[in-house]
Amino acid sequence: MTGAAAQPIRVLVAEDQSAVRAGLVLILGSAPDIEVVGEAVDGAEAVRLAHALRPDVVLMDIQMPRLDGVSATRRITAEQLADVLVLTTFDLDAYVFGALRAGAAGFLLKDSDAATLLTAVRTVAAGEGLIAPAVTRRLIAEFARPGSAGRTAGDRPAPDPAVLEALTPREREVLGCLGEGLSNADVAVRLAMAEATVKTHVSRLLAKLELRSRLQAAVLARELGVVGP
């Protein structure tokens, strides 16, 4: 965000462990451009508060009572209530794969330091779904690999290459860049276009491919072998 008049990023923190939640709220509250607008102790409350408060970002723990973080993420993204940044103890596990399918905008390890947490929230709020490159690229590669943990439930058939026919050549190039885990700024440099134009292309290709997040687009790119220029 730029300018003194910019509105703060509104964040809802969903974490069932009170000590962890308090720590997250403390860190987020220390940033002048971030405002914690609510706290949820389980997934059901996270969905309810997302409806009521309409935050920009929901910081979502995966394992919570009543309604788990994956199910809560699915409901929040389906209704486009907010972008969801998932907190997980492990960078590659069944919960992460489930959250990816549910439309999570990004993933963050719970042991990340304060600076990484703040950067992740800002990144997701700016529409940059691919965060923590080391984690995200491993996630994309593992999810797209035949026989990976992301397919154990047998609920993701191989994508049909025909879906790409709806994309323009430029949109295919952008999709390929997403598959490499590039940010909008990186894509803008790679393709010699304005960052705002990149954002437009990303939004359009997500709509055409009926995807909920950049992460899902990145996985699709890897599965179909789409590469950037």
Legacy VTK file of the C-alpha trace (Angstrom):
# vtk DataFile Version 3.0
C-alpha trace
ASCII
DATASET POLYDATA
POINTS 229 float
0.000 0.000 0.000
1.203 3.502 -0.722
0.423 6.939 0.591
-0.463 8.110 4.093
-4.170 7.868 3.344
-4.032 4.201 2.344
-6.426 1.994 4.244
-4.811 -0.607 6.521
-4.947 -4.274 5.596
-7.792 -5.791 7.608
-6.899 -9.209 9.006
-8.945 -11.878 10.760
-6.847 -14.310 12.810
-8.223 -17.860 13.125
-6.194 -19.958 15.575
-7.499 -22.210 18.363
-4.433 -22.013 20.624
-4.823 -18.832 22.656
-1.102 -18.246 23.215
-0.302 -18.632 19.519
-3.244 -16.447 18.553
-2.158 -13.732 20.981
1.329 -13.800 19.531
0.042 -13.463 15.993
-2.224 -10.584 16.956
0.669 -8.851 18.717
2.934 -9.145 15.695
0.273 -8.032 13.231
-0.766 -5.156 15.469
2.787 -3.840 15.534
2.600 -2.970 11.830
1.120 0.467 11.044
-0.407 -0.772 7.788
-2.169 -3.819 9.272
-5.274 -3.914 11.480
-6.525 -7.041 13.257
-10.302 -6.770 12.997
-11.241 -10.069 14.624
-10.131 -13.308 16.254
-11.650 -16.771 15.754
-11.048 -19.839 17.898
-12.283 -22.364 15.321
-13.179 -22.674 11.667
-16.887 -22.128 12.164
-16.271 -18.830 13.917
-13.792 -17.867 11.194
-16.494 -18.276 8.545
-19.014 -16.349 10.627
-16.625 -13.470 11.269
-15.516 -13.388 7.640
-19.159 -12.797 6.719
-19.591 -10.132 9.372
-16.284 -8.293 9.098
-15.254 -8.817 5.452
-11.507 -8.727 6.151
-8.932 -8.485 3.396
-7.031 -11.523 4.645
-7.883 -14.430 6.931
-4.844 -15.918 8.671
-6.083 -19.487 9.001
-4.746 -22.310 11.140
-5.277 -25.720 9.592
-6.123 -27.920 12.568
-8.989 -26.429 14.575
-12.085 -27.772 16.356
-15.691 -27.734 15.095
-14.680 -26.849 11.545
-11.127 -27.408 10.334
-9.130 -24.795 8.474
-9.458 -26.521 5.111
-13.263 -26.597 5.266
-13.354 -23.014 6.527
-11.052 -21.922 3.706
-13.294 -23.607 1.140
-16.367 -21.766 2.419
-14.641 -18.385 2.619
-13.087 -18.576 -0.843
-16.235 -19.975 -2.444
-18.119 -16.865 -1.346
-15.138 -14.595 -2.073
-15.267 -13.208 1.450
-11.486 -12.792 1.751
-8.139 -14.175 0.673
-6.899 -16.925 2.971
-3.321 -17.277 4.179
-2.923 -20.722 5.704
-0.759 -21.401 8.739
0.707 -24.891 8.890
3.283 -26.751 10.948
4.511 -28.688 7.939
5.212 -27.326 4.481
4.112 -30.523 2.732
1.255 -32.512 4.226
-2.256 -33.637 3.420
-3.738 -30.549 5.051
-1.767 -28.244 2.788
-2.911 -30.118 -0.304
-6.484 -29.871 0.922
-6.129 -26.135 1.508
-4.697 -25.711 -1.979
-7.737 -27.432 -3.491
-9.954 -25.260 -1.274
-8.533 -22.088 -2.813
-5.983 -20.844 -0.256
-4.036 -17.848 -1.541
-0.840 -18.745 0.260
0.877 -20.862 2.888
3.059 -19.912 5.817
4.935 -22.087 8.273
4.020 -21.477 11.903
7.657 -21.091 12.881
8.146 -18.177 10.474
9.566 -15.032 12.063
7.636 -11.791 12.526
9.029 -10.118 9.419
8.067 -13.101 7.251
4.532 -13.110 8.680
4.024 -9.413 7.975
5.423 -9.731 4.471
3.169 -12.714 3.777
0.047 -10.826 4.847
0.989 -7.828 2.719
1.770 -10.080 -0.234
-1.563 -11.896 -0.119
-3.467 -8.642 0.425
-1.820 -7.244 -2.711
-3.108 -10.182 -4.738
0.258 -11.949 -4.854
-0.802 -15.452 -3.915
2.578 -17.109 -4.287
4.571 -16.513 -1.130
7.516 -18.188 0.551
9.071 -19.350 -2.744
11.073 -22.198 -1.206
7.900 -23.699 0.252
5.583 -22.829 -2.599
7.763 -24.220 -5.361
8.157 -27.492 -3.473
4.403 -27.592 -2.972
3.690 -26.988 -6.651
6.201 -29.582 -7.781
4.978 -32.200 -5.303
1.300 -31.608 -6.022
1.842 -31.879 -9.767
3.936 -35.030 -9.538
2.068 -38.232 -10.550
1.253 -40.315 -7.501
1.862 -37.403 -5.149
0.161 -36.953 -1.780
-2.104 -34.420 -3.454
-3.732 -37.254 -5.407
-4.126 -39.884 -2.734
-7.847 -39.331 -2.485
-8.209 -39.832 -6.203
-10.223 -36.643 -6.482
-8.067 -34.808 -9.006
-8.164 -36.362 -12.457
-5.497 -35.254 -14.915
-6.452 -31.861 -16.366
-7.579 -31.621 -19.968
-5.148 -29.568 -22.098
-8.169 -28.265 -23.972
-8.859 -25.871 -21.093
-5.952 -23.774 -22.336
-7.743 -23.011 -25.584
-9.680 -20.277 -23.818
-6.471 -18.365 -23.064
-4.788 -15.801 -25.271
-1.094 -16.340 -26.086
-0.177 -13.650 -23.549
-2.296 -15.278 -20.868
-0.518 -18.571 -21.539
2.808 -16.847 -21.034
1.607 -15.424 -17.734
0.308 -18.833 -16.683
3.715 -20.333 -17.416
5.359 -17.705 -15.239
2.948 -18.529 -12.403
4.026 -22.150 -12.755
7.558 -21.029 -12.005
6.374 -19.342 -8.803
7.022 -15.807 -10.077
5.433 -12.768 -8.445
3.575 -10.125 -10.439
6.663 -7.916 -10.338
8.829 -10.767 -11.631
6.328 -11.562 -14.385
6.257 -7.883 -15.380
10.036 -7.894 -15.814
10.056 -11.228 -17.634
7.339 -10.214 -20.099
8.227 -6.506 -20.311
4.799 -5.251 -19.271
3.350 -3.109 -16.512
2.650 -4.837 -13.213
-0.969 -3.649 -13.368
-1.289 -5.378 -16.734
0.059 -8.585 -15.239
-2.601 -8.424 -12.515
-5.277 -8.038 -15.183
-4.001 -11.063 -17.099
-3.887 -13.137 -13.899
-7.464 -12.218 -13.006
-8.688 -13.064 -16.490
-6.944 -16.410 -16.745
-8.204 -17.440 -13.307
-11.752 -16.617 -14.398
-11.395 -18.444 -17.720
-9.913 -21.538 -16.074
-12.435 -21.397 -13.190
-9.689 -21.388 -10.577
-9.801 -19.792 -7.150
-6.153 -18.925 -6.634
-2.783 -18.311 -8.252
-1.541 -21.428 -6.525
-4.109 -23.535 -8.347
-3.069 -21.857 -11.599
0.579 -22.633 -10.874
-0.206 -26.293 -10.283
-2.213 -26.462 -13.511
0.675 -24.916 -15.421
3.037 -27.536 -14.053
0.647 -30.400 -14.767
0.098 -29.312 -18.374
3.714 -28.400 -19.018
2.984 -24.736 -19.694
6.175 -22.712 -19.456
6.863 -19.017 -19.689
8.991 -17.461 -22.439
LINES 1 230
229 0 1 2 3 4 5 6 7 8 9 10 11 12 13 14 15 16 17 18 19 20 21 22 23 24 25 26 27 28 29 30 31 32 33 34 35 36 37 38 39 40 41 42 43 44 45 46 47 48 49 50 51 52 53 54 55 56 57 58 59 60 61 62 63 64 65 66 67 68 69 70 71 72 73 74 75 76 77 78 79 80 81 82 83 84 85 86 87 88 89 90 91 92 93 94 95 96 97 98 99 100 101 102 103 104 105 106 107 108 109 110 111 112 113 114 115 116 117 118 119 120 121 122 123 124 125 126 127 128 129 130 131 132 133 134 135 136 137 138 139 140 141 142 143 144 145 146 147 148 149 150 151 152 153 154 155 156 157 158 159 160 161 162 163 164 165 166 167 168 169 170 171 172 173 174 175 176 177 178 179 180 181 182 183 184 185 186 187 188 189 190 191 192 193 194 195 196 197 198 199 200 201 202 203 204 205 206 207 208 209 210 211 212 213 214 215 216 217 218 219 220 221 222 223 224 225 226 227 228
